[in-house]
Amino acid sequence: MNEWMVGNELEYVFSRYETIIFPLALANSWGHETYASMFDVTRRVDSYEFVYNDEELYRELSLIILEDEIDEYLLTLKENEIGLSPSFWLGKIEQLIDAGSFEDIGGIDWHISDAGIKALPILPDILILLEHENREVRKSAAMIVGTIGSAEQDAVYRLSEHLYDAEYMVRVAVLRSLGQIGPAAQSVSTNIAKIAGNREELWTTRMQAIISLSEIGPYSVASTVLKESIYDHRSDIRSTAIYAVSNLGDFAASEFAPILAEALIDPKNVEPDINGNWPSRSAALTLASFGPLAKLAISALSQTLSLECAFSSQRRDACELNLVSAFALSEIVQEGDVEALDELQKAIHDFRYMKIDEISEDSEFIVAEFAIVAIGKIGPLADASLPTLSELANIDEGNYGLSKEQALRIRAVAMDAIREIDRD
């Protein structure tokens, strides 16, 4: 592989078409400095090492050279220090529209989205595309508006006109963009709430409406919709609503912790559905995001921590609920919270006496790791755990089937826990 001599600043060197130089690319070849041409890099990419791992630029350059539009590229690159401007890619989209190549627009609209607010000058042009007869054009336009980050009411209004677009993919893109705009889109919150609660609406649209509403607010509207959706008949809607609660902020913890604790242990939520939606798992992770503010859920998390991994033929997947419960407890438990101590100790005991061939990848190991962290946070009232923790603080590679890295991690967290408990 060629060795690169990398400068401190971006530097583009232009000569003939086939020798467009990569940024910062100066190769050493048999002691002679030679520029690496665009032709070389795009045709023999495995022979070169990208500076700054600039794979996105590589993709852009490859696209351009394959389309034989070098002149246009050189002009744009000279005008824009970092490469291709949002205006350039808008032109590409317009060319594809003129050519009727609507399906290809999704392959380049991300270039504009990645530009963020730098693409604000072309927002009026993007809004015009929202009215195009082709659904791919409308979808891409909607997605771009949100990523530009525009809080302009005109953008919100124009997006809201497509909340009931005939094509679901456009509706989803519009909802997503409104969520990205955030509180500035509260003028349409009532409409989004109706979509979220409409059982006749496609489930994918409802899920995005729930997430977007949690990002937009206001709290009174969003919290009402989320509480209703947590009890929806569809597990994907329940799981999405539970996840979206974390977007409401820490002040939602006191209201939602008891609701999420109930959802966590609800029998219809404990098992994942055939599509992988898992409300109980979402509940544990959302509770973890609240930290100590979710103390009211400690008892429920103790129950899911101790559940048998028996409801799935894939033991690793089933045990994940134990894992996220242990993680949540390690985030929530504070000094003196002994309510979960028995189950945490049991998790460590089960780990220590588990046969090596029963260990499902890293699941049980990570459960034990989080359980040790949580026990340490309980402090002196967890002193009954000291003998077990002392044993784990001296664990060696191979014990319980652990790798060297795992043994080091268990020793480290066990020693930390001992210090928290035995402060005298």
C-alpha positions as CSV (number, residue, x, y, z in Angstrom):
1,M,0.0,0.0,0.0
2,N,1.3,3.5,-0.8
3,E,2.3,5.6,2.0
4,W,0.6,9.0,2.1
5,M,2.3,12.3,2.9
6,V,-0.5,14.2,4.5
7,G,-0.6,18.0,4.8
8,N,-2.4,20.0,7.4
9,E,-5.0,21.7,5.1
10,L,-7.2,20.5,2.2
11,E,-5.4,20.9,-1.1
12,Y,-6.8,20.2,-4.5
13,V,-4.5,19.9,-7.5
14,F,-6.0,20.2,-11.0
15,S,-4.4,19.1,-14.3
16,R,-5.9,17.0,-17.0
17,Y,-9.2,15.2,-16.5
18,E,-7.6,11.9,-15.6
19,T,-5.3,13.4,-13.0
20,I,-7.8,15.1,-10.7
21,I,-6.0,14.8,-7.4
22,F,-7.6,13.5,-4.2
23,P,-7.4,15.8,-1.2
24,L,-4.2,15.5,0.8
25,A,-3.1,12.7,-1.5
26,L,0.6,12.6,-2.3
27,A,2.0,9.1,-2.8
28,N,5.5,7.8,-2.4
29,S,6.5,5.5,-5.2
30,W,10.1,4.1,-5.2
31,G,11.3,7.2,-3.5
32,H,9.7,9.6,-5.9
33,E,6.7,11.8,-5.0
34,T,3.8,11.3,-7.4
35,Y,0.3,12.5,-7.3
36,A,-2.4,9.9,-7.0
37,S,-4.9,10.6,-9.8
38,M,-8.6,10.3,-9.5
39,F,-8.5,7.6,-12.2
40,D,-6.1,5.5,-10.1
41,V,-8.0,5.9,-6.9
42,T,-11.5,5.2,-8.3
43,R,-10.3,2.3,-10.4
44,R,-7.9,0.7,-7.9
45,V,-9.3,1.8,-4.5
46,D,-7.9,-1.1,-2.6
47,S,-4.4,0.1,-3.4
48,Y,-4.8,3.4,-1.6
49,E,-5.4,4.5,1.9
50,F,-8.0,7.2,2.4
51,V,-6.8,10.2,4.5
52,Y,-9.4,11.0,7.1
53,N,-11.3,7.9,5.9
54,D,-12.9,10.2,3.3
55,E,-15.2,7.5,1.8
56,E,-18.0,10.0,1.1
57,L,-15.7,12.1,-1.2
58,Y,-14.6,8.9,-2.9
59,R,-18.2,8.0,-3.6
60,E,-18.9,11.5,-5.1
61,L,-15.8,11.4,-7.3
62,S,-16.6,7.9,-8.5
63,L,-20.1,9.0,-9.4
64,I,-18.9,12.0,-11.4
65,I,-16.1,10.2,-13.3
66,L,-18.5,7.4,-14.3
67,E,-21.0,10.0,-15.6
68,D,-18.3,11.8,-17.5
69,E,-19.1,15.2,-16.0
70,I,-15.6,16.3,-15.1
71,D,-15.9,19.9,-16.4
72,E,-19.0,20.6,-14.2
73,Y,-17.2,19.0,-11.3
74,L,-14.1,21.1,-11.6
75,L,-16.2,24.3,-11.8
76,T,-18.1,23.4,-8.7
77,L,-15.0,22.2,-6.8
78,K,-13.2,25.5,-7.5
79,E,-16.2,27.4,-6.1
80,N,-16.6,25.3,-3.0
81,E,-13.6,24.5,-0.8
82,I,-14.9,21.2,0.5
83,G,-16.3,19.8,-2.7
84,L,-19.9,19.6,-4.0
85,S,-22.4,22.2,-3.0
86,P,-26.1,21.6,-2.3
87,S,-26.9,23.6,-5.4
88,F,-24.9,21.1,-7.5
89,W,-26.9,18.2,-6.1
90,L,-30.1,20.0,-6.6
91,G,-29.2,20.4,-10.2
92,K,-28.5,16.6,-10.4
93,I,-32.0,16.0,-8.9
94,E,-33.6,18.3,-11.5
95,Q,-31.7,16.4,-14.3
96,L,-33.0,13.1,-13.0
97,I,-36.5,14.5,-12.9
98,D,-36.2,15.8,-16.5
99,A,-35.0,12.4,-17.5
100,G,-37.8,10.6,-15.7
101,S,-35.3,8.7,-13.5
102,F,-37.3,9.2,-10.3
103,E,-36.0,6.0,-8.6
104,D,-32.5,7.3,-8.7
105,I,-33.2,10.5,-6.7
106,G,-33.0,8.6,-3.4
107,G,-29.4,7.8,-4.2
108,I,-28.2,11.4,-4.1
109,D,-30.7,13.4,-2.0
110,W,-28.6,12.6,1.1
111,H,-25.9,14.9,-0.3
112,I,-28.2,17.8,0.3
113,S,-29.4,16.5,3.6
114,D,-25.8,16.1,4.9
115,A,-25.2,19.8,4.2
116,G,-27.7,20.8,6.9
117,I,-28.3,24.5,7.2
118,K,-25.8,25.2,4.5
119,A,-28.5,24.1,2.1
120,L,-30.9,26.7,3.4
121,P,-30.5,28.9,0.2
122,I,-32.1,26.2,-1.9
123,L,-35.0,25.6,0.4
124,P,-37.5,27.4,-1.8
125,D,-36.6,25.1,-4.7
126,I,-37.0,22.0,-2.5
127,L,-40.4,23.2,-1.4
128,I,-41.5,23.4,-5.0
129,L,-40.5,19.8,-5.5
130,L,-43.0,18.9,-2.7
131,E,-45.8,19.5,-5.2
132,H,-44.3,17.2,-7.9
133,E,-46.6,14.5,-9.3
134,N,-44.1,11.7,-8.6
135,R,-44.0,10.2,-5.1
136,E,-40.2,9.6,-5.1
137,V,-39.7,13.3,-5.8
138,R,-42.1,14.4,-3.0
139,K,-40.6,11.9,-0.6
140,S,-37.0,13.1,-1.2
141,A,-38.1,16.7,-1.0
142,A,-39.8,16.2,2.3
143,M,-36.8,14.4,3.8
144,I,-34.4,17.2,2.7
145,V,-36.6,19.9,4.3
146,G,-36.3,18.3,7.7
147,T,-32.5,17.7,7.6
148,I,-31.9,21.3,6.4
149,G,-33.2,22.2,9.9
150,S,-35.5,25.0,8.8
151,A,-37.9,26.3,11.4
152,E,-39.5,28.7,8.8
153,Q,-43.2,28.5,9.1
154,D,-43.6,28.4,5.4
155,A,-41.6,25.1,5.4
156,V,-43.8,23.7,8.2
157,Y,-47.0,24.8,6.4
158,R,-45.9,23.3,3.1
159,L,-44.9,20.0,4.8
160,S,-48.2,19.9,6.7
161,E,-50.1,20.0,3.4
162,H,-48.8,16.5,2.7
163,L,-49.6,14.9,6.1
164,Y,-52.4,13.2,4.2
165,D,-50.6,12.5,1.0
166,A,-52.0,9.6,-1.0
167,E,-48.6,7.8,-0.7
168,Y,-47.7,6.5,2.7
169,M,-43.9,6.9,2.0
170,V,-44.5,10.6,1.5
171,R,-46.6,10.8,4.7
172,V,-43.8,9.1,6.7
173,A,-41.1,11.4,5.2
174,V,-43.2,14.5,6.0
175,L,-43.8,13.3,9.6
176,R,-40.1,12.6,10.0
177,S,-39.1,16.0,8.8
178,L,-41.6,17.8,11.0
179,G,-40.1,15.9,14.0
180,Q,-36.6,17.0,12.9
181,I,-37.8,20.6,12.8
182,G,-39.0,20.1,16.4
183,P,-41.0,22.6,18.6
184,A,-41.2,25.1,15.7
185,A,-43.7,22.7,14.1
186,Q,-46.1,22.7,17.1
187,S,-48.7,24.4,14.9
188,V,-49.4,21.0,13.4
189,S,-49.2,18.9,16.6
190,T,-53.0,18.4,16.7
191,N,-53.0,16.9,13.2
192,I,-50.0,14.6,14.0
193,A,-51.8,13.4,17.2
194,K,-54.8,12.4,15.1
195,I,-52.6,10.4,12.8
196,A,-50.9,8.7,15.7
197,G,-54.2,7.6,17.2
198,N,-55.9,6.6,14.0
199,R,-56.1,2.8,13.9
200,E,-57.2,3.0,10.2
201,E,-53.8,4.6,9.3
202,L,-50.9,2.4,8.2
203,W,-48.8,1.3,11.2
204,T,-45.6,2.7,9.8
205,T,-47.2,6.1,9.5
206,R,-48.6,5.9,13.0
207,M,-45.2,4.9,14.4
208,Q,-43.5,7.9,12.8
209,A,-46.3,10.2,14.0
210,I,-45.7,9.0,17.5
211,I,-41.9,9.6,17.4
212,S,-42.3,13.0,15.7
213,L,-44.9,14.2,18.2
214,S,-42.6,13.4,21.0
215,E,-39.9,15.5,19.4
216,I,-42.3,18.4,18.6
217,G,-44.5,18.7,21.6
218,P,-46.1,20.4,23.3
219,Y,-45.8,18.1,26.3
220,S,-49.5,18.1,27.1
221,V,-50.4,16.8,23.6
222,A,-47.4,14.4,23.2
223,S,-47.8,12.8,26.7
224,T,-51.5,12.2,26.1
225,V,-50.9,10.4,22.8
226,L,-48.0,8.4,24.2
227,K,-50.0,7.2,27.2
228,E,-52.8,6.0,25.0
229,S,-50.4,4.4,22.5
230,I,-48.6,2.4,25.2
231,Y,-51.8,0.4,25.6
232,D,-52.4,0.0,21.8
233,H,-53.5,-3.4,20.4
234,R,-50.4,-3.5,18.2
235,S,-47.0,-4.4,19.8
236,D,-45.1,-2.2,17.3
237,I,-47.1,0.8,18.3
238,R,-46.7,0.0,22.0
239,S,-42.9,-0.4,21.6
240,T,-42.6,2.8,19.6
241,A,-44.6,4.9,22.1
242,I,-42.5,3.5,25.0
243,Y,-39.3,4.4,23.2
244,A,-40.6,7.8,22.3
245,V,-41.2,8.7,26.0
246,S,-37.4,9.3,26.4
247,N,-37.8,12.2,23.9
248,L,-40.0,14.1,26.4
249,G,-37.1,14.7,28.8
250,D,-36.4,14.0,32.4
251,F,-39.4,15.9,33.7
252,A,-41.5,13.1,32.2
253,A,-40.0,10.5,34.6
254,S,-42.4,11.0,37.5
255,E,-45.4,10.7,35.3
256,F,-44.2,7.8,33.1
257,A,-42.1,5.7,35.4
258,P,-45.1,3.9,36.9
259,I,-46.7,3.5,33.5
260,L,-43.5,2.1,32.0
261,A,-43.0,-0.2,35.0
262,E,-46.5,-1.6,34.4
263,A,-45.8,-2.0,30.7
264,L,-42.5,-3.7,31.5
265,I,-44.1,-6.7,33.2
266,D,-47.3,-6.9,31.2
267,P,-47.4,-10.5,29.8
268,K,-48.2,-9.3,26.3
269,N,-45.1,-7.2,26.3
270,V,-42.5,-9.6,27.7
271,E,-42.1,-11.6,24.5
272,P,-41.0,-10.1,21.2
273,D,-43.4,-10.4,18.3
274,I,-42.5,-12.1,15.0
275,N,-41.2,-8.7,13.7
276,G,-38.9,-8.1,16.6
277,N,-41.0,-5.5,18.3
278,W,-40.4,-5.9,22.1
279,P,-42.3,-3.4,24.3
280,S,-40.7,-4.7,27.6
281,R,-37.2,-4.2,26.2
282,S,-38.1,-0.7,25.1
283,A,-39.5,0.0,28.6
284,A,-36.3,-1.1,30.3
285,L,-34.2,1.1,28.0
286,T,-36.4,4.1,28.4
287,L,-36.4,3.7,32.2
288,A,-32.6,3.5,32.1
289,S,-32.5,6.8,30.2
290,F,-34.3,8.5,33.2
291,G,-31.6,7.2,35.7
292,P,-32.4,7.6,39.4
293,L,-35.6,9.5,38.5
294,A,-37.1,6.1,37.6
295,K,-36.7,4.7,41.0
296,L,-40.4,3.7,41.1
297,A,-39.6,1.0,38.5
298,I,-37.0,-0.8,40.5
299,S,-39.4,-3.5,41.7
300,A,-40.7,-4.2,38.1
301,L,-37.1,-4.3,36.8
302,S,-36.2,-6.8,39.5
303,Q,-39.0,-9.1,38.1
304,T,-37.8,-9.0,34.5
305,L,-34.2,-9.4,35.7
306,S,-35.2,-12.8,37.2
307,L,-37.4,-14.0,34.3
308,E,-36.4,-17.4,32.9
309,C,-35.0,-17.4,29.4
310,A,-37.6,-19.9,28.3
311,F,-40.0,-18.2,26.0
312,S,-37.8,-18.3,22.9
313,S,-36.0,-21.1,21.1
314,Q,-33.3,-18.5,20.6
315,R,-31.9,-18.3,24.1
316,R,-29.7,-15.4,23.4
317,D,-32.6,-13.2,22.2
318,A,-34.7,-14.2,25.2
319,C,-32.0,-13.4,27.7
320,E,-31.7,-9.9,26.3
321,L,-34.6,-8.8,28.5
322,N,-32.5,-9.9,31.5
323,L,-29.6,-7.9,30.1
324,V,-31.5,-4.6,29.6
325,S,-33.1,-5.0,33.0
326,A,-29.7,-5.3,34.6
327,F,-28.5,-2.3,32.7
328,A,-31.5,-0.2,33.7
329,L,-30.9,-1.1,37.4
330,S,-27.3,-0.2,37.1
331,E,-28.4,3.3,35.8
332,I,-31.3,3.8,38.3
333,V,-30.2,2.3,41.6
334,Q,-28.7,4.6,44.2
335,E,-27.2,4.2,47.7
336,G,-29.6,2.4,50.0
337,D,-31.9,1.1,47.2
338,V,-32.0,-2.5,48.5
339,E,-35.3,-3.4,46.8
340,A,-33.5,-5.1,43.9
341,L,-30.6,-6.5,46.0
342,D,-31.8,-10.1,46.2
343,E,-32.4,-10.4,42.4
344,L,-29.1,-8.7,41.6
345,Q,-27.3,-11.2,43.9
346,K,-29.1,-14.1,42.2
347,A,-28.0,-12.8,38.8
348,I,-24.4,-13.1,40.0
349,H,-25.0,-16.4,41.6
350,D,-26.5,-17.8,38.4
351,F,-23.6,-16.6,36.4
352,R,-21.0,-18.2,38.7
353,Y,-22.7,-21.6,38.7
354,M,-23.6,-21.7,35.0
355,K,-22.1,-24.4,32.9
356,I,-19.8,-23.1,30.2
357,D,-21.9,-24.5,27.4
358,E,-25.0,-22.8,28.8
359,I,-23.5,-19.3,28.4
360,S,-25.2,-17.7,25.5
361,E,-22.6,-15.5,23.9
362,D,-22.0,-12.5,26.2
363,S,-25.5,-12.2,27.6
364,E,-25.0,-13.8,31.0
365,F,-21.6,-12.2,31.4
366,I,-23.0,-8.7,30.7
367,V,-26.0,-9.3,33.0
368,A,-23.5,-10.2,35.8
369,E,-21.4,-7.1,35.0
370,F,-24.3,-4.7,35.2
371,A,-25.6,-6.5,38.4
372,I,-22.2,-6.0,40.1
373,V,-22.3,-2.3,39.2
374,A,-25.8,-1.9,40.6
375,I,-24.8,-3.7,43.8
376,G,-21.9,-1.4,44.3
377,K,-24.2,1.6,43.9
378,I,-26.3,0.3,46.8
379,G,-23.4,0.9,49.0
380,P,-22.8,-0.4,52.6
381,L,-26.3,-2.0,52.8
382,A,-25.1,-4.5,50.2
383,D,-22.3,-5.8,52.5
384,A,-23.7,-9.3,52.3
385,S,-22.4,-9.4,48.7
386,L,-18.8,-8.8,49.7
387,P,-17.7,-12.5,49.8
388,T,-19.0,-13.1,46.3
389,L,-17.5,-9.8,45.0
390,S,-14.2,-10.7,46.6
391,E,-14.2,-14.0,44.7
392,L,-15.0,-12.2,41.4
393,A,-12.3,-9.6,42.1
394,N,-9.8,-12.4,41.8
395,I,-11.3,-14.2,38.9
396,D,-8.9,-15.6,36.2
397,E,-9.1,-16.2,32.5
398,G,-10.9,-19.5,31.9
399,N,-13.0,-19.3,35.1
400,Y,-16.7,-19.7,34.1
401,G,-15.6,-19.9,30.5
402,L,-14.4,-16.2,30.4
403,S,-12.0,-14.8,28.0
404,K,-9.0,-12.7,29.3
405,E,-10.9,-9.4,28.4
406,Q,-14.0,-10.6,30.2
407,A,-12.1,-11.6,33.3
408,L,-10.4,-8.2,33.4
409,R,-13.8,-6.5,33.2
410,I,-15.4,-8.6,35.9
411,R,-12.4,-8.0,38.2
412,A,-12.5,-4.3,37.6
413,V,-16.2,-3.8,38.3
414,A,-16.0,-6.2,41.3
415,M,-13.2,-4.2,42.9
416,D,-15.1,-0.9,42.3
417,A,-18.2,-2.4,43.9
418,I,-16.1,-3.5,47.0
419,R,-14.8,0.0,47.4
420,E,-18.3,1.4,47.3
421,I,-19.6,-1.0,49.8
422,D,-16.7,-1.4,52.2
423,R,-15.8,2.2,52.7
424,D,-14.4,1.7,56.2
